[in-house]
Amino acid sequence: MRSRRLVACFVVLAALLLLPARAHAITNPQIPGLQVALRAHGFYRGPIDGIAGPMTASGVRRFQRKAGLAVDGVAGPLTRAELGRLGRPLFGRRFLLTRGSVGWDVSVLEFLLRSKGFSTGRVDGRFTRRTARAVRRYQRARHLLVDGIAGPQTIRAFGVRAISHRPAAPVGGTRRSVRGALGFWARHYRIHPPLVKALAWMESGFQRHVRSPAGAWGVMQVTPGTWSYVEMFIIGRRVPRTMDGNVRVGVAYLHELLLEFHFHERKALAAYYQGAWSVRTIGLYPETRAFVADVVALKRRFA
């Protein structure tokens, strides 16, 4: 078992110093809705790519400043209300999307269709005749009822889980040690603590300030894109850039991945390392398989 720990240490060093930058950028089905809404108001000029990166986060902050809102970079209910028709509802909230529908969820639908090869033209949050044609082609290809309407069955066929905005649960106390933070947030999100500790050890060796070439930092090696996504769509408020905040964001994201992959532990770990969208569309890279195997082995050591 001691040799296994030494191997794990070398893998940590390799991941941080030798290997190419990992695919930690988040592609999430809700993000295109935010990007389209910001673009309509002139606060986003980047691609509609579903990545909650610096351009998207900056656009949110600039829009909040212009709208006289609290500038926290979180696209919460007040910010989305100020964005108007394109700022709501979140994907999955409406039962049916049909011709004439306008909104955040339509932008997400257009993005998903385009990502599957069924172009709707411009991704702009407006369900047009061209959108209906793309929906029918998608339904036909997936052997669904072909009606050009995006209902529950069609939305489920994309293989994504609609993520809603949730306010943070009140959490008291301050955790000063890495192990204390890992145990606390594992219990808070109802994840087996040895799994969280094994993942953190593989990511950073429990080091608070380590930073990777890809910009991931801290105990859970969280990138700016992942942090923005977790703040906007999982926790729903700004999280302090502290050791405890880093652990909270990482564990909250792992919990989200466990839900998305129906608590298939190995797939969730792979998605944490490689990116959920990449895992679903490409499969696991050899590097990812090795990472997952090491985390699972370390989990037994922390049990």
Disulfide bonds with the S-S distance in Angstrom:
none
